[in-house]
Amino acid sequence: MKKKLLIIPLLLTVAGIGLLVKKNGLHFWREKTFKEAWLEKKAVAEGEDEENPQKRAEMQAARWQYEYDILKDPKTGKIPKNAYSDEMKQALSIPMSGSIQNGVVSLGVNTPTSNAYLKAGPNNIGGRTRAFVLDKRFNGTSNQVIIAGCVSGGIMRSADGGATWSLVTPSAQIHSLTTLAQDPRAGKEDTWYAGSGEALGNSAGASGAFFFGNGIFKSTDNGLSWTALSSTQSTLETFTSAFDIIHKIVVHPVTGDVYVACQNSIQRSQNGGATWASVKGSLGGTTVTGNTDVVIKADGSKIYVAFHLKNTTDRGVWESATGDAASWIAIAGNAAETPAGFKQNTGSSNWGRIILALAPSNNNILYVLYENGNSLGATTAEADLFKVETLGGIPQWTNLSAFVPAGSGSNGGVNLQGGYNMVLAVKPDDPNMVFLGGTNLYRSPNGFTSTTTTTTIGGYSTKNSQPIQRKHMPIMMEVFK
């Protein structure tokens, strides 16, 4: 009888071990890791049939494990008790800055608010500023407003000519800014628009990493405060809207219509951003081949837009007198050799970004710069340049590509880094003073009709006329008033 009673608990023990093996495998005797416990808890809470990828759960658990590992004591394997309060005590024990009297530093005692810090640097890095605009009424005295935008830093405003700056992006919104536009109409200059999202990469991330934006922000008090236009916002984590990546914004100088060069399309609002319609192109392409651009004549008589040369439908430069959807006429790059020498990208590579610049003092002159697919060398540049001047209603095209700076090594040259950094600008009072750049910035007083007067004024080249610029990353922009 005694032996039978001993057999019963033995059988129960074996059965229990069998259940543990079935549930945990042969590792049931060791303590579960943080990751295993988290995954098991997740499976119990959500159910084994939950449509949540296992890989995603594992990555989340691994992240938590990593954060735990960097906080734990390497000896005990546990996070020390009172770690946060001990950290605060140590911070408060650091002497705060004091006054210097007779060569002796007088140190004070810290309180939670008295420990002031000074910036230690680095202070020689320009950062990723993509837009920099002076108020059209800027006069250096009563109006010194400048608004600038950073790809991963938001909208900055200065009211004293750049001496001090304030972050004005709404705190609850994404801090990304790639383009700025001010309403040029008299009495409407307090209205601004800011676009977000960068397609071709951001130096704060991995190589080629792009930044999704979240639409357009609008200010009606000269940049002091900004409101997100709900008509342009979408889900942050997915690419579902043309406004997720914005290349350029321009306000029509007569009608006030807002034109936005979005990813692979041109969008227009005729009611201050309340609603939008695509007037050219449609959402599509990639972050590399979806680049667009838009410029408008000062009298509003002509609108020009440009699409990447990899876009098989809308590639090239187009013009319209009204901006309506069915009004666009192709003037360059949409058909082969139109105008003569203007390339098309029909191959497998992704070159072909186009940017435009009207001469402010003569809007009959338009310059067109595009990535040509070449590799920079001693005799080859990575960009082609064309000029079209309308005389008597007839456009006259000139191919200036032979005079775009080439070179290698210390000679620099126009290196576009895959279209990542391109700039084209014309001096406001001189249609022949043209600025062109990639990793180096060049100035030509004769519109790049020769190379004899072209000057390197910034960038990587060691032959710059301004040596202080040699170490700066010249992701260029137009900064004319």
Order of alpha helices (4+ residues) and beta strands (2+ residues): alpha-alpha-alpha-alpha-beta-beta-beta-beta-beta-beta-beta-beta-beta-beta-beta-beta-beta-beta-beta-beta-beta-beta-beta-beta-beta-beta-beta-beta-beta-beta
